[in-house]
Amino acid sequence: MHLAIMEKAQFFHYKTQETFLHKVPVWIKILLIISLAILAFYLPVKICLVAYPVLILFSMTALRFHISEVWSDAKPVIAYIFLLYFATILLNLANHFSKIVFPVSSWEEVYGGLSRVFIPNLTYLPLLAHLALSLEITSIFYRTTSHGQFKDGFAAIESFITRKDEAPLSDTLALALSFIPRISTFWARLNRAWLSRGGKDSIFKALSLFPKLFHVAMREGYEKSLAIQNRSL
């Protein structure tokens, strides 16, 4: 039971429900996800900061997303925040020590003002706000649209554009979209295997698991591409 909940909570995984958004025609959802995700990067920051928690509340109430699913989809934004903050500290340190004239006359000249090094750079706030809102919009559509539905939606759009019954690109596009949640599934399984063998969360874990993740992802992509080619024959 616990593993099933964790599996469903993986990043951008489809959630089986009977909500109104699950029943919206897929080609409409595909057009919406593209337009709204792009629009999120052009909205004022204040609107993004308000819209983001509103969308989270909407997903948990109207779409019945579990808190673990919301947390899973928010992790990339949180990781990006820490990455930018760490980069800010490095830049502040480099800027601080570049202003020191050597040889120094006192330790105060070296260590004075170091507290300002850890002050966050708020110029990144607009980028983070836009990224968070765009990811939340994308998360909602991923969790309400299965891989097969994405394929049918792309096929409908492609057939409408080309005016042909065949839709050779739909399989490729659907595969590309489904690869993001698949990678998170691969990582979760590798991580569980690592922890079950007594491994610890560390840099060594990342160095050990990332090559395996790359290998599994490439093999999955190759096998999927072969399946698509066989179906087209």
Steps between C-alpha positions, in 0.01 A plus 500: 500500500779740592692422179187553292449846649865587442480379139197720432668796666792497258569811295232574235334158523147447370237477773188297428197705600157603369540877526373745239853565373555129437200510268607802294590401140872429487580722202355794693715419802813477285436843351426637847813356658718658230332841507462529878851372582646761262266771628622436855840646406345829386267569791596760762680353800223601742244304297731195492548511877123503549412253223750235615343423843152537348583229243639275774179542702296438186691179422456368855128578521345487152744244355558307826880495480673360806740722694784260410425553129501877537828480693655273237419743219631797702840341568667627178414859592632455854819342366541790259457748785783335695715488185454871434561585865822298502609673178421836663722417798788407269462820299479711817813334636689560178385862494591549866855367475562676170464833682765413757834668440798276575695497720214550745546735792261319737276196534204737510573588140471132407203391711310827524179491301498123461149489647374675187627209291207284616229752410289354213503670162138604444560568132431128451150530647322572168662198335410274793141626509452440127667158517290386797173602336593342166597171668178492702293551185695223327458274804122535493480395137745213541307361794167519316620361163637150440763403244236345275286813519797719409559278197135528392507876552813549292354274231183711487701825472736353238211363293324837516812683379601253227143407402608136498385201705859392570681670789860369498630769737248433777689197637828692515348806668312290755818303573694821558238627746473171686877476545507767775287304753670176394840638600365590844370142531840359407671722756253405775560129439878541494481706818289239679743226394792713625339565839390136540864396469600733781609792283485855634394829345827653390700626205625144453140385447452751220832405339403133516139524387513763224691273255248223567212745451648610166541138390144401595351812338690447175400134487135592561511762226660256257246227570211745465636626167525142371141436606385811314688392187350151515148640529555723198606207278 
